[in-house]
Amino acid sequence: MAKDNSHLRIMANHDGAAILDTRLGNITTLNPTGAYIWRALERGETVEAIAAELAHDTGEQISQLEHDVREFIAALQQQKLLPRYIEQ
């Protein structure tokens, strides 16, 4: 994940997460899966690793989960919560 996120304040728990963008004054909420993906991106995990763990936990197809994770990342970028994401 891009490290230029000093303007973000994040509170996460088992119910999900809330992200306050202090630049824009917006609050975005994430469900538990979104919060899991957010934390995984913060740890530097790849889309493939995130999808594999979600597949293990849910029994869903990895290919569909990879697609979903990429869409989630794009949504974060569109909301300017994730300025850029470089896969490793």
Buried (B, 14 or more C-beta within 10 A) or exposed (E): BEEEBEEBEBEBEEEBBBBBBEEEEEEBEBEEBBBBBBBBBEEEBBBBBBBBBBBEEEEEEBEEBBEBBBEBBEEBBEEEBBEEBEEE
